[in-house]
Amino acid sequence: MFDKSLVGEILQNISWSIERIFLRSEKFLSYEQFLDDEGGLEKLDSICMQLINIGEALKQIDKITDDRLLKRYSEVDWKSAKGMRDVITHHYFDIDAEVVFNVIQNKLPEMKDTIHKILNGL
């Protein structure tokens, strides 16, 4: 068995990071807006930092739960979420604003819902 309290805390942190991403990107209607000016690039940088946090936290959950918990919730591509952390961290100059925008629009809402589902099940 794993420490449900610790996992719950990590999941809350992930939820907080997702909310920060939504707040920082809410005025962006396309990925090009990240690239328009210095302000857009700063938003992209800060969003990438939160994506790194999410990926790292997911890796911690896997370690704590012996890779068992997240696998129960296959509606989210956890492997890609953790992999995005690696790409941003190790290949920062290769970050694609279009991919980040797509993740925000199409992947994070489902992840947020699933995180809350997991929290309710703990």
Beta strands, then each sheet from edge to edge (+ up, - down):
end
